[in-house]
Amino acid sequence: VLLTYRALPYRAPAEARPLSVNLGWTLLDHNVTPTARAGATLTVTHAWRVDALPGEPHASWFYAPFVKLVAADGSVIVDINGASALEGWAWQPGEIILSEVTLALPADLPPGEYTVQSSLFDPNQKKNAVYFDPARPDEPILTLTRQVVVER
């Protein structure tokens, strides 16, 4: 397997509120297209900085982003669990990992407000990442959520 990575400049938006992640990472940005049309695509972007490596063997770890589009009644419209990930053996302190997941919205999706749920999951360990807001360090965040409006 040949893996290719590109180094690109990155600057977090001024309005971004960084969250610490239990992996020794920081979530610098989590952005979701705020509006979309039925039949179009919706983009979810994450930017994580590797602040430190885990103190245990982690070469086989790979936390991949998962993204779900959820209707107001709780039904899952789109579920992406197979986004690409950077394996643990390649993590380097100071690196920023950018992830962009694109969801194809059904053409017959009714207009309205939907919730995008996302996080990181490692299928090898069967573990989710856990986020912490520095302002509320005693309240773990298991899933990141954003609202999106689907238009006709």
C-alpha positions in Angstrom: 0.0 0.0 0.0 1.4 3.3 -1.0 0.0 6.2 1.0 0.4 9.8 -0.3 0.1 12.8 1.9 0.2 16.5 1.0 1.4 19.2 3.3 -0.9 22.2 2.9 -1.0 25.5 4.9 -3.9 25.6 7.4 -5.3 28.3 9.5 -8.3 27.8 11.8 -11.1 30.2 11.3 -11.2 33.0 13.9 -14.7 31.9 15.1 -13.5 28.3 15.7 -13.6 27.0 19.3 -10.9 24.3 19.7 -11.9 21.2 21.7 -9.4 18.8 23.3 -9.7 15.2 22.3 -8.9 12.2 24.5 -6.3 11.0 22.0 -3.9 13.8 22.8 -5.3 15.8 19.9 -7.1 19.1 19.5 -10.1 19.6 17.2 -9.3 22.9 15.6 -12.3 23.2 13.3 -15.6 21.3 12.6 -17.5 22.8 9.7 -20.7 21.7 8.0 -22.2 23.3 4.9 -25.2 25.1 6.5 -27.6 24.7 3.6 -28.0 22.2 0.8 -30.5 21.1 -1.7 -32.1 17.7 -2.0 -30.1 15.6 -4.5 -27.0 17.7 -3.9 -24.0 17.0 -1.6 -23.2 18.2 1.9 -19.6 18.6 3.1 -18.4 18.0 6.6 -14.8 19.2 7.4 -12.7 18.4 10.5 -9.2 19.6 11.3 -7.4 17.9 14.1 -3.9 18.7 15.4 -1.8 15.9 16.9 -0.5 17.4 20.1 1.0 14.2 21.6 1.3 10.6 20.8 -0.5 8.0 23.0 1.6 6.5 25.8 0.7 3.0 24.6 1.3 1.1 21.3 -0.9 2.8 18.7 0.5 1.8 15.3 -2.6 -0.2 14.4 -5.0 2.5 15.6 -6.9 4.4 13.0 -9.6 6.8 14.1 -11.8 7.4 11.0 -14.5 10.1 10.9 -18.1 9.0 10.8 -20.9 11.3 9.8 -24.7 10.9 10.0 -27.5 13.0 8.7 -30.4 12.7 11.1 -34.0 13.8 10.6 -36.1 15.6 13.3 -37.8 12.3 14.1 -34.4 10.6 14.8 -34.3 8.5 11.6 -30.8 8.3 10.0 -31.0 9.5 6.4 -27.3 9.1 5.4 -24.7 7.2 7.4 -21.0 7.2 6.4 -18.7 5.0 8.4 -16.0 4.3 5.9 -14.2 7.7 5.6 -10.5 7.5 5.1 -8.1 7.8 8.1 -4.5 8.2 8.9 -3.2 5.1 10.7 -1.5 5.5 14.1 2.0 4.6 12.9 1.9 7.8 10.7 0.8 10.3 13.4 3.4 13.0 14.1 3.1 15.6 16.9 2.3 19.0 15.5 0.7 17.6 12.3 -2.8 18.8 11.3 -5.0 16.1 9.9 -7.8 17.4 7.6 -10.8 15.3 6.8 -13.5 16.2 4.3 -16.5 13.9 4.1 -19.1 14.4 1.4 -22.7 13.2 1.9 -24.9 12.6 -1.2 -28.4 13.8 -0.2 -31.4 11.8 -1.5 -33.2 13.6 -4.4 -36.5 13.1 -2.6 -35.3 14.4 0.8 -38.0 16.7 2.2 -37.0 20.3 2.9 -36.4 21.1 6.5 -33.8 21.2 9.3 -31.6 18.2 9.9 -28.8 17.4 12.3 -25.4 16.3 11.2 -23.7 14.0 13.8 -20.0 13.2 13.6 -17.1 12.0 15.6 -14.0 9.7 15.3 -14.3 5.9 15.6 -11.6 3.2 15.7 -13.0 -0.1 14.5 -9.9 -1.9 15.7 -10.4 -0.9 19.3 -14.2 -0.3 19.1 -13.7 3.1 20.6 -15.0 6.6 19.9 -13.0 9.7 20.4 -14.2 11.9 23.3 -14.1 15.7 23.1 -13.8 18.3 25.9 -14.6 22.0 25.8 -11.9 23.8 27.9 -14.7 26.0 29.4 -16.5 22.8 30.6 -13.8 20.1 31.1 -16.1 17.9 33.2 -18.7 17.5 30.4 -17.5 15.0 27.8 -18.8 15.4 24.2 -19.3 12.0 22.5 -20.8 13.3 19.2 -20.3 16.6 17.5 -23.6 18.1 16.1 -24.4 20.8 13.6 -27.7 21.9 12.1 -28.2 22.0 8.4 -31.2 23.2 6.4 -32.2 21.3 3.3 -34.0 23.3 0.6 -35.9 22.2 -2.4 
